[in-house]
């Protein structure tokens, strides 16, 4: 076990020495990978921030539930308990009919007309705040509530949710396509880099095979090189995105002050950061593996 670990650490040290031996070429390759990865990752972060901003501007989705006029207090309380216990409901607010009438008087300015009514025409109501903002989930909950007894009317304005959902779906598809294309390009970059290394070390590889080195032993340094280069490229992408978001937040602060808002662009979370680094390392390793698989077997001792 110690020998296996020592060998891998030795290979890792050899890989870092190779990167330091050609600093300009290594830096350019890492920057190319970082810039390419920062494009789809930046699009992903932009979509998350757009979704957050839309929630601040529009507010949380609400479903207005109006009870029947003949619903008694026991039935009103029963509906409230069912709503609170519903797994798709985050919280609820009860609006008594008297409070609703007062709000109508204040908002319409028709206090004399409303005050002249023989009885309160408004029913008790609940304002329901769902856990999900997805348009389909909201409409599913609305349709379910419509089947409950003693509920006269259930109102949901889902037009904005549908528009936002369609916009986000389009954005996610565009980011996914961009990520797929750039991932292929990064695999190709690593493939070509490893191919050049194999060609420049052809004689060394031939000697290693003559003294009995296995293919796994020979290809291990190249796989490490691709993995480390991809990992550093992911770190460069993370740094590019972080610096860009910080600069944008500086400019955004002046704009948000004009609108009395505290909105800021959110950075990558820890989970997103680890995913970025892991995915970039995998792309580098995959490009190296494909290059080694194609070119290493062609080199045989003469």
C-alpha positions in Angstrom: 0.0 0.0 0.0 2.8 2.4 0.9 4.6 1.6 -2.3 1.4 2.2 -4.4 0.9 5.5 -2.6 4.5 6.5 -3.0 4.4 5.8 -6.7 1.3 7.9 -7.3 2.7 10.8 -5.3 5.9 10.5 -7.4 3.9 10.6 -10.6 2.0 13.6 -9.3 5.2 15.4 -8.5 6.5 14.6 -12.0 3.4 16.0 -13.5 3.7 19.3 -11.6 7.4 19.5 -12.7 6.3 19.1 -16.3 3.9 22.0 -15.9 6.5 24.2 -14.4 9.0 23.2 -17.1 6.9 25.0 -19.7 5.2 27.8 -17.7 4.0 29.8 -20.7 2.4 26.9 -22.6 0.9 25.4 -19.5 -0.5 28.8 -18.4 -2.1 29.4 -21.8 -3.6 25.9 -21.8 -5.1 26.4 -18.4 -6.4 29.8 -19.3 -8.1 28.4 -22.4 -9.7 25.7 -20.4 -10.7 28.2 -17.7 -12.3 30.7 -20.2 -14.2 27.9 -22.0 -15.6 26.5 -18.7 -16.5 29.9 -17.4 -18.9 30.5 -20.3 -21.5 27.8 -19.5 -20.9 28.1 -15.8 -21.5 31.8 -16.0 -24.7 31.2 -17.9 -25.8 28.8 -15.2 -25.1 31.4 -12.5 -26.9 34.0 -14.5 -30.0 31.9 -14.7 -30.0 31.3 -10.9 -29.7 35.0 -10.3 -32.5 35.8 -12.8 -34.7 33.3 -10.9 -33.9 34.9 -7.6 -34.5 38.5 -9.0 -37.8 37.5 -10.4 -38.9 36.2 -7.0 -38.0 39.6 -5.4 -39.8 41.6 -8.1 -42.9 39.5 -8.4 -43.0 38.0 -4.9 -43.8 34.5 -3.8 -46.5 32.8 -5.7 -49.9 32.9 -4.0 -53.2 31.0 -4.3 -56.3 32.8 -3.0 -58.8 30.4 -1.5 -62.4 31.8 -0.9 -64.7 29.8 1.2 -68.5 29.4 0.8 -70.7 32.1 2.4 -72.4 29.4 4.4 -69.2 28.0 5.8 -69.3 28.0 9.6 -66.3 28.7 11.9 -65.7 25.0 12.5 -65.5 24.4 8.7 -63.2 27.4 8.3 -60.9 26.1 11.0 -60.9 22.6 9.4 -59.9 24.0 6.0 -57.1 25.9 7.7 -55.7 22.8 9.3 -55.9 20.9 6.1 -54.0 23.6 4.3 -51.3 23.8 7.0 -50.8 20.0 6.8 -50.6 19.9 3.0 -47.1 18.8 1.9 -47.1 21.3 -1.0 -48.0 24.4 1.2 -45.3 26.4 2.9 -47.6 28.7 5.0 -51.0 30.3 4.9 -52.7 33.5 6.0 -56.3 33.8 7.1 -58.3 36.8 5.9 -61.6 37.2 7.8 -64.5 38.6 5.9 -64.6 41.7 8.1 -60.9 42.4 7.5 -61.4 41.9 3.7 -64.3 44.4 3.7 -62.1 47.0 5.5 -59.3 46.5 3.0 -61.8 46.9 0.2 -63.0 50.2 1.7 -59.4 51.5 1.9 -58.3 50.4 -1.5 -61.3 51.5 -3.5 -62.1 54.8 -1.7 -65.8 53.8 -1.8 -66.3 53.8 2.0 -69.8 55.3 1.7 -71.0 52.8 -0.8 -69.5 49.8 1.0 -70.8 51.1 4.3 -74.4 51.3 2.9 -74.5 47.6 2.2 -77.0 45.6 4.2 -74.5 42.8 4.8 -70.9 41.9 4.1 -70.8 40.3 0.7 -67.3 39.0 1.1 -66.4 35.4 2.3 -63.6 34.2 4.5 -60.4 33.6 2.6 -57.0 32.0 2.9 -53.8 33.2 1.2 -51.8 30.0 0.4 -48.0 30.2 -0.2 -46.9 27.1 -2.0 -43.4 25.6 -1.5 -42.8 25.3 -5.3 -42.9 28.2 -7.8 -43.1 25.8 -10.8 -46.1 26.7 -12.9 -47.2 23.0 -13.3 -47.0 22.4 -9.6 -48.9 25.5 -8.8 -51.7 24.6 -11.2 -51.8 21.1 -9.9 -52.3 22.4 -6.3 -55.0 24.8 -7.5 -56.9 22.1 -9.3 -56.7 19.9 -6.1 -58.0 22.7 -3.9 -60.9 23.2 -6.2 -62.2 19.7 -5.3 -62.3 20.5 -1.6 -65.7 21.0 0.0 -66.7 24.4 1.2 -64.3 26.2 -1.1 -66.3 28.5 -3.4 -63.4 29.8 -5.6 -59.6 29.1 -5.9 -57.7 31.8 -7.8 -54.1 31.5 -9.1 -52.3 34.0 -11.5 -49.9 31.5 -13.1 -49.2 33.5 -16.3 -46.0 35.0 -14.9 -44.9 31.6 -13.6 -45.4 30.1 -17.0 -43.4 32.8 -18.7 -40.6 32.6 -16.2 -40.6 28.8 -16.5 -40.4 28.9 -20.3 -37.6 31.5 -20.1 -35.6 29.4 -17.7 -36.1 26.2 -19.7 -34.8 27.9 -22.8 -31.8 29.3 -20.9 -31.0 25.9 -19.4 -31.1 24.2 -22.8 -28.8 26.9 -24.3 -26.4 26.5 -21.4 -26.5 22.7 -21.8 -25.7 22.9 -25.5 -22.9 25.4 -24.9 -21.5 23.2 -22.1 -21.6 20.1 -24.3 -19.8 21.8 -27.2 -17.1 23.4 -25.0 -16.6 20.1 -23.2 -15.9 18.4 -26.5 -13.5 21.2 -27.3 -11.7 20.8 -24.0 -11.3 17.0 -24.4 -9.9 17.7 -27.9 -7.4 20.2 -26.4 -6.2 17.7 -23.8 -6.1 15.0 -26.4 -3.8 17.0 -28.7 -1.6 18.1 -25.7 -1.1 14.5 -24.6 -0.5 13.3 -28.2 2.4 15.8 -28.5 3.8 14.6 -25.2 3.7 11.0 -26.3 5.5 11.9 -29.6 8.2 13.9 -27.8 8.8 11.0 -25.3 8.7 8.2 -27.9 12.2 7.0 -27.2 11.7 7.1 -23.5 8.5 5.0 -23.9 10.3 2.5 -26.1 13.0 2.1 -23.5 10.4 1.6 -20.7 8.7 -1.1 -22.7 12.1 -2.8 -23.4 12.8 -3.1 -19.6 9.3 -4.5 -19.0 7.2 -1.6 -18.0 3.5 -2.2 -18.3 1.1 -0.1 -20.3 -0.6 1.0 -17.1 2.7 2.2 -15.7 3.6 4.1 -18.9 0.2 5.8 -19.3 -0.2 6.8 -15.7 1.9 10.1 -15.9 -0.1 11.2 -19.0 -3.4 10.6 -17.2 -2.2 12.5 -14.2 -1.1 15.4 -16.5 -4.6 15.6 -18.1 -6.4 15.4 -14.8 -4.2 18.1 -13.1 -4.4 20.4 -16.2 -8.2 20.0 -16.2 -8.4 20.6 -12.5 -6.3 23.8 -12.8 -8.5 24.9 -15.7 -11.6 24.5 -13.5 -9.9 26.5 -10.7 -9.1 29.2 -13.3 -12.8 29.2 -14.4 -13.9 29.5 -10.8 -11.5 32.5 -10.3 -12.7 34.2 -13.6 -16.4 33.8 -12.5 -15.7 35.1 -9.0 -13.8 38.1 -10.2 -16.4 38.9 -12.8 -19.3 38.7 -10.3 -17.5 40.9 -7.8 -16.9 43.5 -10.5 -20.5 43.3 -11.6 -21.7 43.7 -8.1 -19.7 46.9 -7.7 -21.5 48.4 -10.7 -24.8 46.8 -9.7 -24.8 48.5 -6.3 -25.2 51.9 -7.8 -28.2 50.7 -9.8 -29.9 48.9 -6.9 -29.6 52.0 -4.7 -31.7 53.9 -7.2 -34.5 51.3 -6.9 -34.1 50.9 -3.1 -33.1 47.2 -3.5 -30.4 45.1 -1.9 -30.1 42.6 -4.8 -26.7 41.2 -5.4 -25.4 38.5 -7.8 -24.9 35.3 -6.0 -21.5 33.5 -6.3 -21.1 29.8 -6.9 -22.1 27.7 -3.9 -19.8 25.1 -2.4 -21.6 22.3 -4.2 -21.4 24.1 -7.6 -17.7 24.9 -7.0 -16.9 21.3 -6.3 -18.9 20.1 -9.3 -17.1 22.5 -11.5 -13.7 21.4 -10.3 -14.6 17.7 -10.5 -16.1 18.0 -14.0 -13.1 19.9 -15.3 -10.7 17.3 -13.9 -12.8 14.5 -15.4 -12.7 16.2 -18.9 -8.9 16.5 -18.7 -8.6 12.9 -17.6 -10.9 11.7 -20.4 -9.0 13.6 -23.1 -5.7 12.1 -21.8 -7.2 8.6 -21.7 -8.5 8.8 -25.3 -5.2 10.1 -26.5 -3.1 7.5 -24.7 -5.5 4.7 -25.9 -5.0 5.8 -29.5 -1.3 6.6 -29.7 0.5 4.6 -27.0 -0.2 1.2 -28.5 1.4 2.3 -31.8 4.8 2.7 -30.1 6.7 -0.6 -29.9 10.4 -1.2 -29.2 12.5 -1.5 -32.3 
